[in-house]
Amino acid sequence: MANKVNLHNMTLKLNIRIFILVAGLLPSAALSAQTQLQRMEKDPKAGAGIYCPYSYDASSEVSKPEGGYKPFYISHFGRHGSRYFSRPKTWQPAIDCFASAHAEGKLTAEGEALYSAMKTVYDAHEDMYGELAPLGAVEHREIARRMYDREKPVFKSKKRNQVRCISSVYSRCIMSMANFTEELSSLEPDLEVSYLAGKRYNNEYLNSPFPYDFNNDAERIIDSLRRADLDPHSLLSLYFSDAEIVASMKDPYEVEMGIFSFWAICFDLDFLGVDMTPLIPLEELAKCSKIDNAAKYAKVAVSEEFGKYTRIKGVNLLKDFVAKADDALRQDSDVAADLRFAHDSAFLPLCSLLGIPGYPTYSIAEAYANWNVADAVPMCSNLQMVFYKGKGDVLVKVLVNEKEMPLNGLTPVQGVFYRWNDIRDLIEGLESADYINDNIDKLQNNQLYE
């Protein structure tokens, strides 16, 4: 597996890189946060990052190819739907501080109100961390119904009635798959649906492991952003009546980001009826949101700094698109659709490597200033490749979150329709996972901060 990098020898260089990065960001930080603030003034959940629920634009265009082409196969990837928070570690420091101050009678009226809301959300997570929320089930059923309505010939073919489904091992993905396919089957009872889930599929292409654990490197950059832009002492003074409590906190920045996490997950757990937005200054939420954007981009997207590692998830997934499409395009194939259900960590590289607008290769600094997670990868994010047959080449239309998308770097045959062979060549031209792992030393020796 991957060789270890001597991080001790790189610490000074990395710290210098972080200093330069943060110094460069500070002049634009106010403008950046203001842009995010303006988004959130219109719709607060625009700042909820990966916890933003899925939304469908009913005005989205539905194009049909000219020349008698008909849809016959769909290859799909979907992120799980809206869910519970994944792990208590992120927000435990926040709830612990509030609980202790509440017991001592040292919360302000605003602090008591926020603590009550946080405790409601916290208690709802008992034995439910990471599970699919009721909203997530609804999201997948609605996407399945719209897919069916848009491309009915795919699912009404007498020859092709097989729907192959595969899921990450996490139950939120398996439950998303179940809701999606149950809806499809209710609309077309003659479909025959098969299911797979297992660690093998996670590792091979649904959620491939990174060839090098760069999380600590990324976290050092993000932590510097937190400390440069947030003002947790001012925020927390709104909630704690004893200034000494705030002054003695081990990491007030961690507490503030924990509050942000409580606020963001409320949008997924709509059945609780909890809205923390009136209890937290929107300006500070916007700052937290920008940092959350940068953190997600650094750790999952194809960034300039770490994309050399994260891209493996997209490469492996796209290779699976090719393998399954090759099988489905056989004359004797009975496959109508291949459906995959997994995570944001594969969705972002998948879109980036395909050249889809909105998924650029940014530096972390550029992502901090310009990129919004909620736009790129909300809950239930999905990519659909719809295949069409006619007199000429097989054509493909790509939809991301049910919006037709151009593919940067490829020339369409007409409108948003591309030759499958051109898309296939693009994918086949990507380096393989074996190549990435075999050349890990070369990747590491080319790290940005060396």
C-alpha positions in Angstrom: 0.0 0.0 0.0 1.1 3.6 0.1 4.4 4.5 1.6 4.4 6.9 4.5 5.6 10.5 3.9 8.0 12.0 6.4 5.7 14.7 7.6 8.2 16.0 10.1 10.5 17.1 7.3 7.6 18.9 5.6 6.1 20.7 8.6 8.0 23.9 8.2 7.2 24.1 4.5 3.6 23.3 5.1 3.3 26.0 7.8 4.8 28.5 5.5 2.3 27.4 2.8 -0.6 27.8 5.2 0.6 31.3 6.2 0.8 32.4 2.6 -2.6 30.9 1.8 -4.4 32.5 4.8 -2.6 35.9 4.2 -3.8 35.8 0.6 -7.3 35.0 1.6 -7.8 37.7 4.3 -8.3 40.7 2.0 -11.2 38.8 0.2 -12.6 37.1 3.3 -15.1 39.9 4.1 -16.4 40.0 0.5 -16.5 36.2 0.3 -18.5 35.9 3.5 -20.8 38.7 2.3 -21.5 36.8 -0.9 -22.4 33.7 1.1 -24.4 35.9 3.5 -26.4 37.2 0.6 -27.2 33.7 -0.6 -28.3 32.7 2.9 -30.4 35.8 3.4 -32.5 34.5 0.4 -32.4 30.9 1.6 -30.6 29.9 4.8 -30.1 26.3 3.7 -27.8 27.5 0.9 -25.2 27.6 3.6 -25.8 24.2 5.0 -23.1 22.5 2.9 -23.4 18.8 2.4 -26.4 18.8 4.7 -28.5 20.9 2.3 -31.5 18.9 1.3 -32.1 18.1 -2.4 -34.2 20.5 -4.4 -35.6 20.0 -7.9 -35.9 22.8 -10.4 -39.2 22.1 -12.2 -38.3 24.5 -15.0 -35.3 22.3 -16.0 -35.2 21.7 -19.7 -35.9 18.2 -21.1 -34.3 17.8 -24.5 -35.0 15.1 -27.0 -32.4 14.2 -29.7 -33.3 14.7 -33.3 -33.1 11.9 -35.9 -35.4 9.3 -34.4 -33.2 8.5 -31.4 -34.9 6.7 -28.5 -33.6 6.2 -24.9 -32.8 2.6 -24.0 -30.5 2.5 -21.0 -29.6 4.6 -18.0 -26.4 4.5 -16.0 -26.8 6.4 -12.6 -25.0 7.4 -9.5 -26.8 8.8 -6.5 -25.7 10.1 -3.2 -27.8 8.9 -0.2 -30.7 11.1 0.7 -31.0 13.5 3.7 -29.7 11.8 6.8 -28.9 12.2 10.5 -25.5 13.6 11.4 -22.8 11.0 10.9 -20.8 11.1 14.1 -21.0 12.8 17.6 -17.3 13.7 17.7 -17.8 16.9 15.6 -20.4 18.5 17.8 -19.8 16.9 21.2 -17.6 19.8 22.5 -20.5 22.2 21.8 -23.3 20.3 23.5 -21.0 19.5 26.5 -20.2 23.1 27.0 -23.8 24.2 26.8 -25.0 21.3 29.0 -22.4 22.2 31.7 -23.3 25.9 31.7 -27.0 25.1 31.7 -26.6 22.9 34.9 -24.7 25.8 36.5 -27.3 28.4 35.5 -24.7 30.3 33.4 -26.5 30.5 30.1 -28.1 33.7 28.9 -31.7 33.6 27.7 -30.4 33.2 24.1 -28.1 30.5 25.3 -30.9 28.6 26.9 -33.0 28.8 23.8 -30.1 27.5 21.6 -29.3 24.8 24.1 -32.9 23.6 24.1 -32.8 23.4 20.3 -29.4 21.7 20.3 -30.6 19.1 22.9 -33.7 18.3 20.9 -31.5 17.5 17.9 -28.9 15.7 19.9 -31.5 13.5 21.7 -33.1 12.6 18.3 -29.7 11.1 17.3 -29.7 8.3 19.9 -28.8 5.1 18.0 -29.4 7.0 14.7 -26.1 8.5 13.7 -25.6 8.3 9.9 -29.0 6.8 9.2 -31.3 7.9 6.4 -33.9 10.5 7.5 -37.5 10.3 6.4 -36.9 13.2 4.1 -34.1 11.2 2.4 -36.6 8.4 1.5 -38.9 11.0 0.0 -36.1 12.6 -2.0 -35.1 9.3 -3.7 -38.7 8.3 -4.5 -39.3 11.6 -6.2 -36.1 11.4 -8.2 -37.1 7.8 -9.3 -40.5 9.0 -10.4 -39.2 11.9 -12.4 -36.6 9.6 -14.0 -39.3 7.2 -15.0 -41.6 10.0 -16.4 -38.7 11.5 -18.4 -37.5 8.3 -19.9 -40.4 5.9 -20.0 -39.2 3.9 -23.0 -36.2 2.7 -21.0 -38.5 1.0 -18.4 -41.2 -0.1 -20.8 -39.1 -2.2 -23.1 -40.2 -5.8 -23.4 -36.6 -6.8 -24.1 -34.9 -4.8 -21.4 -36.4 -5.2 -17.9 -33.4 -5.7 -15.7 -32.4 -3.0 -13.2 -29.1 -3.7 -11.6 -28.5 -1.9 -8.2 -25.4 -1.7 -6.1 -24.9 0.2 -2.8 -22.3 1.2 -0.4 -22.3 -0.8 2.8 -23.8 2.0 4.8 -27.4 1.6 5.7 -28.3 5.1 4.6 -27.2 4.1 1.1 -29.0 0.8 1.2 -32.2 2.4 2.4 -31.9 5.1 -0.4 -31.5 2.3 -2.9 -34.6 0.5 -1.5 -36.8 3.6 -1.7 -35.6 4.5 -5.2 -36.2 1.0 -6.6 -39.5 0.4 -4.8 -40.8 3.6 -6.5 -39.6 2.4 -9.9 -41.2 -1.0 -9.3 -44.5 0.5 -8.3 -44.5 2.4 -11.6 -43.4 -0.5 -13.7 -44.2 -3.8 -12.0 -42.5 -5.9 -14.8 -39.1 -4.6 -13.9 -36.8 -7.2 -12.4 -34.5 -5.6 -9.8 -31.3 -7.1 -8.4 -29.3 -5.8 -5.5 -25.6 -5.9 -4.4 -23.8 -4.4 -1.4 -20.5 -5.2 0.1 -17.1 -3.9 1.1 -15.6 -5.2 -2.1 -17.7 -2.8 -4.1 -16.9 0.1 -1.7 -13.2 -0.4 -2.2 -13.4 -1.1 -6.0 -15.4 1.9 -7.1 -18.2 3.1 -4.8 -16.0 4.7 -2.2 -12.4 3.7 -3.0 -9.8 4.4 -0.3 -7.4 7.3 -0.9 -3.8 6.1 -1.8 -2.4 8.5 0.8 -4.1 9.8 4.0 -3.7 13.6 3.5 -6.5 14.5 6.0 -4.1 16.0 8.6 -2.4 18.1 5.9 -5.8 19.4 4.8 -7.0 20.0 8.3 -4.0 22.2 9.1 -5.0 24.5 6.3 -8.7 24.6 7.3 -7.8 25.2 11.0 -5.8 28.2 9.9 -8.8 29.5 8.0 -11.0 29.0 11.1 -8.6 31.0 13.3 -8.2 33.7 10.7 -11.9 34.4 10.0 -14.1 33.3 13.0 -14.7 35.2 16.2 -15.9 32.6 18.5 -15.5 34.6 21.7 -17.9 37.3 20.5 -20.4 34.7 19.3 -20.3 32.6 22.5 -20.6 35.6 24.7 -24.2 35.8 23.4 -24.9 32.5 25.0 -22.8 32.3 28.2 -23.3 34.7 31.0 -20.0 33.9 32.6 -17.1 35.2 30.4 -14.7 32.8 32.2 -16.5 29.8 30.7 -15.7 31.1 27.2 -12.1 32.1 28.1 -11.4 28.7 29.5 -12.7 26.6 26.6 -10.1 24.3 25.2 -11.0 25.2 21.6 -13.8 27.8 21.1 -13.4 27.5 17.3 -14.4 23.8 17.6 -17.4 24.8 19.7 -18.5 27.4 17.1 -18.2 24.9 14.3 -20.2 22.4 16.4 -23.0 24.9 16.7 -22.9 25.3 12.9 -23.2 21.5 12.5 -26.3 21.5 14.8 -27.8 24.3 12.7 -27.1 22.6 9.4 -28.5 19.2 10.2 -31.8 20.7 11.1 -32.7 21.0 7.4 -32.4 17.2 7.0 -34.5 16.5 10.1 -37.4 18.6 9.2 -39.8 16.4 11.2 -38.3 17.8 14.4 -39.6 21.2 13.6 -36.4 22.8 14.9 -35.0 26.0 13.2 -31.9 27.5 14.8 -31.5 30.2 12.3 -33.2 32.9 14.4 -30.9 32.0 17.3 -27.5 32.4 15.6 -26.3 35.6 13.8 -26.5 34.9 10.1 -23.2 36.7 9.5 -21.4 34.2 11.6 -23.2 31.3 10.1 -22.0 32.6 6.7 -18.4 32.6 7.8 -18.7 29.0 9.1 -20.3 28.0 5.9 -17.4 29.4 3.8 -14.9 27.4 6.0 -17.1 24.3 5.7 -17.0 24.8 1.9 -13.2 24.9 1.9 -12.9 21.9 4.2 -15.2 19.8 2.0 -13.4 20.9 -1.2 -9.9 20.2 0.4 -10.8 16.7 1.6 -13.0 15.4 -1.1 -13.0 17.4 -4.3 -10.3 17.5 -7.0 -8.3 20.4 -5.6 -5.0 21.6 -6.8 -3.4 20.6 -3.6 -4.9 17.1 -3.0 -6.8 16.2 -6.2 -4.0 13.9 -7.1 -5.3 11.6 -4.3 -9.1 12.3 -4.4 -9.4 11.7 -8.1 -9.0 7.9 -7.6 -12.6 7.7 -6.4 -13.9 9.3 -9.6 -11.6 7.3 -11.8 -12.7 4.0 -10.4 -16.3 4.9 -10.6 -16.1 6.1 -14.2 -14.3 2.9 -15.2 -17.4 1.0 -13.8 -19.7 3.2 -15.9 -17.7 2.0 -18.9 -17.7 -1.7 -17.9 -21.4 -1.8 -17.3 -22.3 0.3 -20.4 -20.2 -2.1 -22.5 -22.3 -5.0 -21.2 -25.6 -3.1 -21.5 -24.9 -2.1 -25.2 -24.6 -5.7 -26.3 -27.4 -6.7 -28.7 -28.6 -9.4 -26.5 -28.5 -7.4 -23.2 -31.7 -7.2 -21.1 -30.4 -4.4 -18.9 -32.5 -1.2 -18.7 -30.6 0.6 -15.9 -27.6 0.4 -13.6 -28.2 2.3 -10.4 -25.4 3.0 -7.8 -25.9 4.5 -4.3 -23.0 5.9 -2.3 -21.4 9.1 -1.1 -20.4 12.7 -1.8 -16.7 11.6 -1.7 -17.2 9.8 -5.0 -19.7 12.2 -6.6 -17.5 15.3 -6.6 -14.5 13.6 -8.4 -16.9 11.9 -10.8 -18.4 15.2 -11.9 -15.0 16.9 -12.0 -13.3 14.3 -14.2 -16.2 14.3 -16.6 -15.7 18.1 -17.1 -19.1 19.1 -15.8 -19.5 22.9 -15.1 -19.6 23.7 -11.4 -17.0 21.1 -10.5 -13.7 22.9 -11.4 -10.2 22.1 -10.1 -9.6 25.0 -7.7 -7.0 25.7 -5.2 -8.4 25.6 -1.6 -8.1 29.4 -1.6 -10.2 29.7 -4.8 -12.8 27.3 -3.4 -13.0 29.3 -0.1 -13.7 32.4 -2.2 -15.9 31.0 -4.9 -17.4 27.5 -4.3 -20.5 26.5 -2.5 -21.0 22.9 -1.4 -24.8 23.1 -1.2 -24.9 23.9 -4.9 -22.5 21.1 -6.0 -23.4 18.2 -3.7 -26.6 18.5 -1.7 -28.1 15.4 -0.2 -29.3 13.0 -2.9 -27.0 14.5 -5.5 -27.2 12.3 -8.6 -25.7 11.9 -12.1 -27.6 10.2 -14.8 -26.2 9.1 -18.2 -29.1 8.5 -20.6 -28.2 6.4 -23.6 -30.0 6.8 -27.0 -30.1 4.5 -30.1 -30.8 5.7 -33.6 -29.5 5.3 -37.1 -26.0 6.5 -36.1 -23.8 6.3 -33.1 -25.1 5.7 -29.6 -25.7 9.1 -28.0 -25.6 10.1 -24.4 -27.1 12.9 -22.4 -25.7 13.6 -18.9 -27.9 15.1 -16.2 -26.5 16.3 -12.8 -29.1 16.8 -10.2 -31.6 16.4 -13.0 -30.3 19.3 -15.0 -28.8 18.7 -18.5 -25.1 19.4 -18.6 -22.5 20.1 -21.2 -19.2 18.3 -20.9 -16.2 20.6 -21.1 -13.6 19.4 -23.6 -16.0 17.3 -25.7 -18.0 18.3 -28.8 -21.7 17.4 -28.8 -23.3 15.9 -31.8 -26.4 18.0 -31.2 -27.4 20.1 -28.2 -26.4 18.3 -25.0 -26.1 14.9 -26.8 -22.6 13.4 -27.1 -21.3 10.3 -28.8 -20.9 7.5 -26.2 -17.6 6.6 -27.9 -16.2 10.1 -27.2 -17.2 9.9 -23.5 -15.8 6.4 -23.3 -12.5 7.5 -24.8 -12.3 10.3 -22.2 -12.8 7.9 -19.4 -10.5 5.2 -20.8 -7.8 7.9 -21.1 -7.9 8.5 -17.3 -5.1 6.8 -15.3 -6.1 3.5 -13.6 -6.2 3.0 -9.9 -3.3 0.6 -10.2 -1.2 3.3 -11.9 -2.0 5.8 -9.1 -1.1 3.3 -6.4 2.0 2.1 -8.2 3.3 5.7 -8.6 2.4 7.1 -5.2 6.0 8.1 -4.5 5.9 10.3 -7.6 2.7 11.9 -6.5 3.9 12.6 -3.0 7.2 14.1 -4.3 5.2 16.6 -6.3 3.1 17.9 -3.4 2.4 21.6 -3.6 4.1 22.6 -0.4 7.5 21.0 -1.3 
